[in-house]
């Protein structure tokens, strides 16, 4: 009887060990599969392995200025490739050197913000000016902001307004928001709160977070429109959902 008991116990121990081995093997296999998946994902998305990226790289290397701009934008935004400001600036520079307005404006942004290159407001202004000469709406807005802040140029609110107006006429939505701020405070132009709100709403409808926030503040305070806390709350929420964390405190204040 004792021998049989020992045999049963030994059998159970063996089965237990086998089960543990199988579990360990399954865990190792799972880890390996996950690791392989991560490597594949890194090769595809981190190193620009997507067909779209490869096609753009091929065109850019052949000297296509628009492809060079788009490739730079991929690196700048981290789309289809790992984010890399230095690479973005490199390709924007190649595009800008060929007179591409998109490339000139984008490289200007790099210099203004110090992304991928050493921050240089004057160089940013030069690049924006070149793009503006070609009728580039975003560059008009960006150059307007340089005049508004006095970055790389002598501060000039009237010149800022002129550039914002030109950009708005070409459909630039950020410029609508910026021009609205000028109208709201009477900066560089005759104060007109009603006009300011109209611009904020148009810009907000196009998805500009700052415009959503500014529209909310106008509705909350009754500037340019009849005071409406429900609309103010709605715009604050839209701004928060669009990434403007500052709107969270305003929302909390209105809900008290």
N, C-alpha and C positions, 0 to 999 in steps of 0.2 A: 504493500500500500504506500509506503514511504517513497519507493522508487517511482511509482506512478505519479505521486504528487509532485515530485521533483521534475518529472518529465513534463507535466502540465505547466508548471511554473516556468520552466525553461522555454517551452513553446510560446507562452504568453510574452515573455521577455523578448524573444526573437521577433515575434510579430510586432511588438511595440517599437523595437529598434528599426524594423523595416519601414514602419509607418512614419517614424521620425525622419528617416533617410529620404523617403518619398516627398515629405513636406518640404524638407530642405532643398531637394532637387527642384521642386515646383517653384519655390521662392527664388532660387537662383535663376531659373529659366525666365521667370517673370521680370526680374531685375535686368537681365540681358536684353529681353524684348523691349523694355522701356528705354534702356540705354541706346539700343539700335534706333529706336524711333526718334529719340532726341537728336542723335547724330544726323539722321536723315533730314529731320526738320531744320537743323542748323545749316546743313548743306544747301537745302532748298531756299529757306527764307533768310538765313544769316549771311550766306555767301553769294546771294543773287543767283540761285539756281532755277528760278521760275522762267518759263519760256518768254514771258513778257519782258523780264529784265534782260535776258540774254539777247533778245532781238534789239532792244534799245541800246545795249552796250555795243552790239555789232554796228549799228547805224552811227552811234556817237564816235566810235573809233575810226569810222570812215570819213568823219568830218561834218556830219549833219548837225547844224547848230541847234535846231529844235530838239533833236534827240539828246544832244549834250545837256541842254537845259532840263529836259525831263529826267535824264539820268541823275543829274544833280539834285533834282527835287525828290527822287526816290531816296537818295542818301540823306537829304535834309529832313524828310518826314519819316524815314525808316519804313518805307513801303517797298515790299518785294526784296528788301535787302536790310542788313543791319545798319542802324543809324550811324552816320559818320559825317560830321560837319566838315572835316578837312577834305574828304572826297567830294562832298557837295560843292564846296567852294572851288575846288579844282575844275570840276566840270562846268560850273557856272562861268568861270573865268574863260574857259575855252569857247563857250557859247557867246559870251559878251565880246570877246576879241573879234568875232566875226560880225559884230554889229547886231546881234539878235537882241531885241528889246526885252524879251522875257528874261534872257540871261543877264542883261545889264541890270534890270530891276532886282532880280534875285541876288546877284552878287552885291548889289547895294545894300540889301537887307543883311547880308552876312557881315559887311563892314560896319553897318550901323549897330548891329547887335553883338558884334565880336564873336560870331560863330564860324569856326574854321579858319578865321584870319584874325589878326590883331585889330581891335576896334579902332575905326578911323572915320569919324563923321564927315570930314571933308571929302574923303574918297567916296563915301556913300553918296554924298550930294552930287559929285561929278557923274557918277553912274546913273543916278536917278534923272539927272538933267539930260543925259544922252537918250535915255528911254522915253522921256517926256517929249523930246524933239520928234520922236516917231509916233507920238500920240498914245503912249501906253498909259491907260487909266490908273492902274495900281501905282505906277511910278509917280503920277501926278499927286495921288493921295499921300504917298510916302514923302515926297519932296515937300508937300504942304505941311506935313507934320514936323519936318526939319525946321521950316520957317516958324512954325507955331512954337516950337520948343527952343529954337536958337541953337540947334545942333548942326555944326559945320557951316553955318551961315549966321548973319546977324538976325536976331529975332525980328520978325516982321509979320504981324497978324493979318494985315491987309493982303499981303502976298500969299499967305497961307489960305485965306478965304478964296482968293482967285483960283488957286490950284485945286482946292476942294470942289469949287463950283464946276471947274472943267472936268474933274473926275466924275462928279455926280452926273453931268450931262452925258457922259459915256457909260453910265450905268454902274459905277463902282459903289457898292453898298457900305463899305467901311467909311468912305468919304461922306456919305449921307449922314452917318452918325457924327463924324467929326465936324461937319458943317452945322449940324444941329446944335452942337455944343457952343459953337461961335454965336449962333442966333440966340441961344438961351441966355448967354452971359453978355451979349453985345460986344464980343471980342472981334475987332477987325471989321465989324459990320453993325448996322443999326439993330438994336435989340428987338427980337420978335419971338416971344415965347410960343405963340401958336404955330409959327412956321417951324420952330425947333421940334415941337412934338410931332408934327406931320413927318418930318425927316426921321425922327427916332422910330416912329411906327413903321415906316417903309423899310428902314434898315433892319428893324427887328423881324419883320416878316420874311426878310431874306436870310435870317439866321445869325445876325451879328449880336453876340451876347451883351456887349457894352450898350448897344442901342436898347435892348430889352430892359436892362437895368435903369438906363436914363429915362425911358418911358415910364417905368414903374415909379420912379421918384417924382416925376411930373404929375402923375395921377394921384400920388399920395399927398402931394403938397398943393395941388390945384394950380400948377404953373402951365399956362397955355391951354389948359383944358379944365372942365369942371372936376372938382375933387371926387375921386371914385376909388375907395379903398379896395373894393373887390377886383377892379381892373389892375390896381397897383399890386395886389397880392398875386394875381395871375402872371403879370410880367416879371415879378421877382422870382416866381417859381420857374418860369421859362429860363430866366437868366441863370438860376442855380443849376437847373438840369443841363444847361449848356456849358457848365464849368465855372461859372462865376461864384466862387464860394462866399464872397463878401455879401451876397444876397441872402444868405442863410440867416444872418442876424436881423436883417430887415423883415424877413418873413416871420421870425419869432416875435419881433416887436409888434407887428400887425395883429398877430393871433392872440396877444394878451388881452 
